[in-house]
Amino acid sequence: MNDVAERVEDRLADFNRDTRVITLSWMALIIGALSAVVAAVLVWLIAVITNLAFFGQFSSVFQSPDHHRLGYFVILVPVVGGLIIGLMARYGSEKIRGHGIPEALEAILFGRSRMEPKVAVLKPLSSAISIGSGGPFGAEGPIIMTGGAVGSLFAQCFHLSSAERKTLLVAGAAGGMAAIFASPVAAALLAIELLLFEWRPRSFIPVAIAAASASALRVPLLGAGPIFPIAPHASLGGEGLFFAFIVGTVAGLGSGLLTTMVYSFEDLFAKLPIHWMWWPAIGGLCVGIGGLIEPKVLGVGYDTIHDLLNGHILGVALLGLLVGKSLVWSIALGSGTSGGVLAPLLMMGGALGAAVAKFIPIGDTGLWALIGMAAMMGGTMRSPLTSMVFALELTQDLNLLPGLLVGCIAAHGVTVLLLRRSILTEKVARRGYHVMREYSVDPLTMVRVGEVMDRNAPTIPANMPLIELSDRIARHDPAVSRHEGLLIVDKNQQLAGIITRGDVVRALDQNGQGGTTVSDAASRDLIVAFPDEILYQAASKMLRNNIGRLPVVSRENPRRIVGYLGRSNLMAGHLRHLEEEHVRERRFLRNHSKAPSLLHDSSAMLGRESSDYRR
C-alpha cells in the first residue's frame, strides 16, 4: 500500500472522530444537574398537590392517595384537576397534553430540537396537577419532556447545529429519567432505543454523562436507589426461561390491547361535540369513579408496584387492580390530559405477571410480577433493552437478567408483529409524521466511489465549438448524451473543466451562434471525487455544492481522470443492501461459484438506463 492510500485508510474510522463531543459533554454535565433539580421539583410538586387535594394539608411528605377519607367526594378531585389542565393546555400550550415522549420525538425529528420556554414550565406543573389530583400516571414522561426542554433551551443559548441541539435535548431527557428512577443506565439506553435515532459517540457520550450527572445529584436531592428493593431471586433454569417466554408473550398481547384501548378512547373523545379543553375533565370523572371502586388505581402508585413485587396483592384485589388501572389509565390518557406511561405500565405489567404466576409451578408471585413489568414496558414502548435494564436498576435483582431478556424480547416480538406502531409513535403518526425506528448502517458508507463510478468517463476536447456539441446532443450522439455532464480535457488529456447541458443552453442564449468553445462555457472551479472515497463523502460534496455529478480523479494527480460519478451511480450504493435483503439462495454443499452481484452489475445497468433517465 502506497503512502497516499495509507493516509486515506487512516481517515476512514469506525466512528467519526468529532472533537465537538468534548464541548457537548461539558454542556451535558450541566444539563444533567439541571434535570435532576427539575426532577426534584416535580416530585415535590406532586407530593404537595396530592396532600392538598386528598388530605387538605400542605406537606411535601408523599402519601398515596388511596389512603384518603373523602368518600364519594373523591370523584370530584380528578375532575377539578382535569379542568385546570384543559385550561392550561388551551391558553398556555397544547404541547402539555399527553404523556410527553411523543412530543419530545416530534421536537427531535421535525422541530430541529427546539422547544419553547413555556413548555419547560407548564409541562411539569400540569403533570403534577394531573398526578396529584389522582391521575393514574407516572412522572417519567413529563420529566423526559421537561428535561428535554431544559436541554433544548440551554442549547439554544449557544451557536450549535440542529444535531448538537438534539444531543443536548436528549441529554436533558435522560438526566430527568435517571433522577426520577435512579436508573442512569436505562436512561442512556432509552435515549439510544427511542430518542437519538443514531449510534454515534458524539451523541451517546454526552447523553451518558448527563444521566450519570443526574444520578449522582439525585442522592442528596431524592435519596439513593433502588426505589423498589426486593429480596434476590434464584437464577432461572431452562424451565424458568420457558415460563418467562410465556409471560412475555402474554404481556405482549396485553401491550397491544392497551395501545388499542388508548387510541380507541382518544377516537371516542374526538367525536364529542365539545372543545378538547373539556376532555381531561371527563377523563377525570372516569378516574374518580374508578378510584372510588378501587383506590389503588389513583396516583402514580409506586407503593402498589412495590407491593406487587413483594407478592402482597393477590386474588380478587389483583384482578381489580389490573382491570381498573387499565381502564382508567386508557380513558384518562385518551382524554389528552398530562401524565406519563411508564409507571402505569409497570403496575399493569406487574399485575398481569402476578396473575399468570398462579399457573406457573416455579417461582413466587413477585418474580413473575417483575418479569411481567419489564415485558409490558418493553412491548408497549418497543424498547426491550431499556426495559430489561430498567427492571434491574429498580430492584437490583441481577439473577433475573436472563429471564428479563427472554420476557422483554418475547413481548417486543409480539407487538412488532401485531401492531404497526407503538403507543408512542402512533401519537406522532396521527399528527401526520412517520417515524422509522429501525437503525442500520448507511449503505453509502460501505461502498467506495471506485466500485460504482463510470470508468468510461465522457470527455470532450476543450477547443470543441459549443455549437458542435449542441448539434451532437440534439442528434443523441451516444458519445455525448450518456450523461448530463461532460468532462473537458486539454491537449494532454488532463481535466480542464466540466460542462452540463444547462451550461450549453445558457451560453447559446447569451452568445448566439458565435465562436464560443466548450471551454468558454464550462465550470473550471471543480469539485472532484477520488476512487478510494466512500460514496457518503461524495454524496455530501454534491449536496453541499448543489451539483449532480463529480469528476473522479487520481489522488496522485488530481487532473488525471479515472471516472465519472453521477446521481444515478449513487443508487448503486443501495443495491448491496437490496441484494442482502431480498436475494435468497442456498449455498451449503453446493458449487461455490461466484454469485451474481447487483453491485458489480450496477454500472452497466445504470448505463443502460441513462438513455431513458437523463442524469
Buried (B, 14 or more C-beta within 10 A) or exposed (E): EEEEEEEBEEEEEEEEEBEBBEBBBEBBBBBBBBBBBBBBBBBBBBBBBBBBBBBEEEEEEBBBBBEBEBEEEBBBBBBBBBBBBBBBBBEBBBBBBBBBBBBBBBBBBEBEBBBBEEBBBBBBBBBBBBBBBBBBBBBBBBBBBBBBBBBBBBBBEEEBEEBBBBBBBBBBBBBBBBBBBBBBBBBBBBBBBBBBBEEBBBBBBBBBBBBBBBBBBBEEBBEEBBBBBBEEBEEBEEEBBEBBBBBBBBBBBBBBBBBBBBBEBBEEBEEEEEEBBBBBBBBBBBBBBBBBEBBBBBBBBBBBBBBBBBBBBBEEBBBBBBBBBBBBBBBBBBBBBBBBBBBBBBBBBBBBBBBBBEEBEBBBBBBBBBBBBBBBBBBBBBBBBBBBBBBBBBBEBEEBBBBBBBBBBBBBBBBBEBBEBBBBBBBBBBEEBEBEBEEEEEBBEBBBBBBBBBEEBBBBBBEBBBBEBBEBBEEEEEEBBBBBBBBBBBEEEBBBBBBBBEBBEEBBEEBEEEEBBBBBBBBEEBBBBBBBBBBBBBBEBBEEEEBBBBBBBBBEEEBEBBBBBBBBBBBBBBBBBEBEEEEEEEEEEEEEEEEEEBBBEBBEBBBEEBEEEEB
